[in-house]
Amino acid sequence: FSPDGKTLASGSSDKTVRLWDPATGALRGTLEGHSDWVNILAFSPDGKTLASGSSDDTVRLWDPATGASRGTLEGHWASVFTLAFSPDGKTLA
């Protein structure tokens, strides 16, 4: 869930991230870019960035409001299964 509770993000074996309206269950958008399963998702504390970790050994950063890609973090040696933003949102681990 986003920090304000208005968006639910889900990752899937079909390599996508989906954004949902939890109040209505309506699909708001589908984010594409990973080349393998999406294992983990994390919203930044301000809700303006969504990070997705995948079995393609990358972390992708997204703007959940627009669905635009904000970049890809490469260099992992294996699948990414955990992600966490620091409380101030300045660091992603």
Backbone as CSV, one residue per row, in Angstrom:
resi,resn,N_x,N_y,N_z,CA_x,CA_y,CA_z,C_x,C_y,C_z
1,PHE,0.832,-1.193,0.000,0.000,0.000,0.000,0.874,1.252,0.000
2,SER,0.391,2.272,-0.700,1.055,3.571,-0.633,0.870,4.130,0.775
3,PRO,1.725,5.075,1.184,1.598,5.620,2.539,0.226,6.227,2.838
4,ASP,-0.436,6.785,1.822,-1.758,7.367,2.057,-2.891,6.347,1.938
5,GLY,-2.544,5.095,1.591,-3.532,4.031,1.500,-4.408,4.065,0.260
6,LYS,-4.111,4.964,-0.677,-4.970,5.123,-1.855,-4.532,4.309,-3.065
7,THR,-3.373,3.673,-2.983,-2.883,2.846,-4.084,-2.322,1.552,-3.525
8,LEU,-2.647,0.464,-4.184,-2.083,-0.845,-3.873,-1.241,-1.260,-5.071
9,ALA,-0.024,-1.697,-4.828,0.852,-2.176,-5.899,1.040,-3.674,-5.739
10,SER,1.013,-4.387,-6.866,1.256,-5.831,-6.846,2.259,-6.182,-7.934
11,GLY,3.131,-7.141,-7.614,4.104,-7.643,-8.582,3.733,-9.049,-8.977
12,SER,4.196,-9.473,-10.160,3.708,-10.731,-10.686,4.759,-11.507,-11.460
13,SER,4.446,-12.778,-11.675,5.305,-13.639,-12.486,5.261,-13.246,-13.959
14,ASP,4.312,-12.406,-14.342,4.251,-11.963,-15.745,5.150,-10.753,-16.011
15,LYS,6.020,-10.429,-15.033,7.057,-9.398,-15.164,6.521,-7.976,-15.042
16,THR,5.300,-7.816,-14.560,4.700,-6.491,-14.459,4.445,-6.088,-13.015
17,VAL,4.256,-4.793,-12.854,3.763,-4.203,-11.610,2.395,-3.621,-11.944
18,ARG,1.417,-3.925,-11.122,0.082,-3.369,-11.337,-0.273,-2.445,-10.175
19,LEU,-0.922,-1.347,-10.524,-1.377,-0.374,-9.539,-2.897,-0.420,-9.477
20,TRP,-3.411,-0.521,-8.259,-4.842,-0.727,-8.036,-5.412,0.354,-7.128
21,ASP,-6.700,0.606,-7.281,-7.449,1.425,-6.340,-8.029,0.472,-5.303
22,PRO,-7.529,0.492,-4.068,-8.014,-0.480,-3.082,-9.470,-0.263,-2.674
23,ALA,-9.991,0.929,-2.859,-11.384,1.192,-2.488,-12.363,0.541,-3.462
24,THR,-11.982,0.509,-4.752,-12.896,-0.009,-5.773,-12.428,-1.315,-6.406
25,GLY,-11.145,-1.622,-6.251,-10.577,-2.800,-6.908,-10.222,-2.564,-8.362
26,ALA,-10.373,-1.331,-8.827,-10.096,-1.008,-10.229,-8.595,-0.963,-10.499
27,LEU,-8.206,-1.484,-11.636,-6.819,-1.414,-12.084,-6.544,-0.005,-12.590
28,ARG,-5.507,0.630,-12.034,-5.142,1.984,-12.456,-4.083,1.978,-13.546
29,GLY,-3.236,0.962,-13.537,-2.182,0.924,-14.540,-1.299,-0.289,-14.391
30,THR,-0.576,-0.584,-15.460,0.373,-1.691,-15.487,1.727,-1.138,-15.893
31,LEU,2.738,-1.423,-15.096,4.094,-0.941,-15.349,4.923,-2.088,-15.897
32,GLU,5.533,-1.870,-17.039,6.322,-2.907,-17.696,7.771,-2.471,-17.824
33,GLY,8.680,-3.417,-17.666,10.100,-3.110,-17.798,10.994,-4.228,-17.312
34,HIS,10.522,-5.000,-16.341,11.311,-6.128,-15.856,11.283,-7.264,-16.879
35,SER,12.324,-8.095,-16.834,12.394,-9.238,-17.754,12.221,-10.571,-17.033
36,ASP,11.823,-10.518,-15.757,11.555,-11.731,-14.981,10.575,-11.363,-13.866
37,TRP,10.246,-12.326,-13.027,9.280,-12.132,-11.933,9.571,-10.854,-11.143
38,VAL,8.511,-10.191,-10.718,8.614,-9.074,-9.782,8.330,-9.632,-8.397
39,ASN,9.336,-9.560,-7.522,9.287,-10.233,-6.220,8.889,-9.341,-5.049
40,ILE,9.221,-8.052,-5.129,9.063,-7.175,-3.971,8.782,-5.754,-4.449
41,LEU,7.981,-5.043,-3.680,7.655,-3.649,-3.981,7.765,-2.832,-2.709
42,ALA,8.175,-1.567,-2.857,8.247,-0.668,-1.706,7.948,0.752,-2.161
43,PHE,7.022,1.407,-1.475,6.756,2.821,-1.708,7.695,3.645,-0.842
44,SER,8.141,4.778,-1.370,8.888,5.727,-0.557,7.939,6.316,0.483
45,PRO,8.479,6.864,1.583,7.610,7.402,2.633,6.652,8.491,2.155
46,ASP,7.053,9.271,1.141,6.159,10.311,0.629,5.223,9.795,-0.466
47,GLY,5.388,8.526,-0.859,4.521,7.921,-1.860,4.810,8.325,-3.287
48,LYS,5.864,9.104,-3.509,6.153,9.615,-4.850,7.038,8.699,-5.684
49,THR,7.598,7.675,-5.062,8.428,6.708,-5.780,8.020,5.305,-5.359
50,LEU,7.963,4.412,-6.339,7.721,2.997,-6.093,8.937,2.243,-6.600
51,ALA,9.516,1.394,-5.770,10.647,0.556,-6.165,10.153,-0.871,-6.340
52,SER,10.635,-1.527,-7.398,10.282,-2.929,-7.645,11.551,-3.748,-7.799
53,GLY,11.613,-4.866,-7.089,12.753,-5.775,-7.170,12.349,-7.037,-7.900
54,SER,13.261,-7.557,-8.732,12.899,-8.640,-9.634,13.940,-9.747,-9.674
55,SER,13.514,-10.879,-10.217,14.433,-11.984,-10.487,15.315,-11.703,-11.696
56,ASP,15.145,-10.545,-12.340,16.064,-10.149,-13.408,17.292,-9.430,-12.854
57,ASP,17.449,-9.464,-11.521,18.607,-8.901,-10.815,18.637,-7.371,-10.836
58,THR,17.487,-6.733,-11.004,17.438,-5.272,-11.014,16.390,-4.753,-10.037
59,VAL,16.550,-3.473,-9.716,15.535,-2.698,-9.009,15.138,-1.574,-9.954
60,ARG,13.858,-1.432,-10.169,13.367,-0.340,-11.012,12.627,0.659,-10.134
61,LEU,12.771,1.919,-10.481,12.111,3.008,-9.770,11.048,3.604,-10.680
62,TRP,9.877,3.853,-10.121,8.721,4.308,-10.881,8.078,5.513,-10.215
63,ASP,7.406,6.328,-11.020,6.516,7.362,-10.511,5.118,6.739,-10.474
64,PRO,4.585,6.425,-9.307,3.294,5.742,-9.263,2.126,6.603,-9.746
65,ALA,2.291,7.911,-9.770,1.215,8.786,-10.240,1.065,8.732,-11.758
66,THR,2.202,8.602,-12.464,2.174,8.628,-13.929,2.519,7.289,-14.564
67,GLY,3.172,6.406,-13.802,3.644,5.136,-14.348,4.975,5.245,-15.058
68,ALA,5.560,6.436,-15.057,6.830,6.651,-15.753,7.987,5.996,-15.005
69,SER,8.927,5.471,-15.764,10.140,4.903,-15.183,11.053,6.029,-14.728
70,ARG,11.641,5.866,-13.562,12.600,6.841,-13.040,14.021,6.304,-13.081
71,GLY,14.182,5.069,-13.533,15.523,4.509,-13.655,15.586,3.072,-13.199
72,THR,16.737,2.475,-13.464,16.982,1.076,-13.124,18.294,0.979,-12.370
73,LEU,18.284,0.247,-11.271,19.491,-0.008,-10.486,19.975,-1.407,-10.825
74,GLU,21.154,-1.478,-11.419,21.720,-2.757,-11.837,22.915,-3.099,-10.962
75,GLY,23.456,-4.284,-11.144,24.649,-4.679,-10.417,24.415,-5.710,-9.339
76,HIS,23.166,-6.105,-9.141,22.893,-7.173,-8.178,23.371,-8.494,-8.766
77,TRP,23.815,-9.379,-7.920,24.348,-10.667,-8.361,23.275,-11.736,-8.463
78,ALA,22.100,-11.429,-7.967,21.023,-12.423,-7.952,19.684,-11.699,-7.846
79,SER,18.634,-12.476,-7.778,17.279,-11.938,-7.663,17.167,-11.001,-6.467
80,VAL,16.327,-9.995,-6.605,16.087,-9.042,-5.525,14.783,-9.435,-4.834
81,PHE,14.899,-9.766,-3.546,13.736,-10.220,-2.782,13.339,-9.286,-1.648
82,THR,14.185,-8.317,-1.321,13.843,-7.385,-0.249,14.211,-5.967,-0.661
83,LEU,13.408,-5.024,-0.240,13.639,-3.598,-0.482,13.083,-2.832,0.705
84,ALA,13.723,-1.727,1.041,13.183,-0.854,2.081,13.743,0.546,1.896
85,PHE,12.877,1.536,2.001,13.309,2.924,2.018,13.614,3.316,3.458
86,SER,14.583,4.201,3.628,14.830,4.771,4.947,13.645,5.667,5.307
87,PRO,13.457,5.959,6.596,12.310,6.779,7.002,12.244,8.144,6.316
88,ASP,13.410,8.728,5.971,13.399,10.025,5.290,13.282,9.886,3.773
89,GLY,13.299,8.654,3.256,13.132,8.408,1.832,14.352,8.669,0.982
90,LYS,15.481,8.996,1.604,16.682,9.339,0.842,17.532,8.137,0.475
91,THR,17.316,7.012,1.150,18.124,5.820,0.903,17.211,4.630,0.652
92,LEU,17.609,3.822,-0.331,16.904,2.579,-0.628,17.870,1.440,-0.392
93,ALA,17.481,0.480,0.417,18.346,-0.667,0.718,17.649,-1.944,0.300
